[in-house]
């Protein structure tokens, strides 16, 4: 069912409206590819999920661990986790952490992002979404997963921040 431009990955309509293809034979159907910027790009959701969940254990504080995996135009998966101070005044979000690493190693463009948090599904905050737009486009695919082997909710970044400065 659509919800603010995002949708659950189990929806049958999704394939019709987004051109998503699904890998057959998996317990959870992860979208495997979609058309981005008029070219066929495969988004490796399963590998991104494995990597994002692996770094959650490094997040601080441990009880609010968030993991993120970015998929880049250079065919790399880059991960990050949240890093918070005791007062939460200087928290580095998992998406910003991954973006910093992406820029540091010389990658230029984000095609997909997966955010994982145990027990919760959510999309990047406004500041993280704006940064993702800066290094991607409104067509960046955003996934959210609340358990290691659970379904992935996906939407386009343009649905997260529809009136962004970078979309003008």
Residue, then its C-alpha position, 0 to 999 in steps of 0.5 A: x500500500x502506498x504511504x506518502x510516496x513510499x510503499x511496502x515491498x510486498x505490494x503487487x502494484x510496485x512492479x507496475x508503477x516502478x519497473x522493479x524486478x524481483x529475484x525469484x525463490x527468495x523468502x522475502x522478495x527484494x527488488x533487484x533492479x530498477x531503471x535509474x537515470x534512463x539506464x538499467x542499474x542493479x541494486x544489490x539489496x541482499x548484500x547491502x542488507x548484510x553489510x548494514x546489519x554488520x555495522x549496527x553492532x558498532x553504533x553508539x550508543x548500542x541501544x539505538x544502533x542504526x546501520x546504513x549501506x550506500x550503493x554507488x555508481x562505481x558498483x561499491x557498497x559503502x557502510x556507516x553507523x550512527x555515532x552519538x555523544x553522551x548528550x546527543x548534541x553531536x550525533x553523526x547519523x549512519x547515512x552521513x557517516x557512509x556519505x563521508x566514507x564514500x567521498x573520502x574513497x573517491x566515489x561520486x554518485x549514490x544510486x541506492x541507500x538502505x537504512x536498518x534499525x532493529x524493530x523500526x522502519x524509517x527513512x533518512x532525516x531531512x539533513x541526511x536526505x538533502x546530502x543524499x540528493x547532493x550526491x545522487x538525485x531524486x531517483x535514488x532508491x531508499x530502502x528501510x529494513x527493521x530486522x536482519x532478514x525482514x522485508x525492505x520498504x522502498x521509495x524514491x528519495x524525491x518522495x522523502x524530500x519532495x521540495x528539496x533545494x537540490x530538486x529545483 
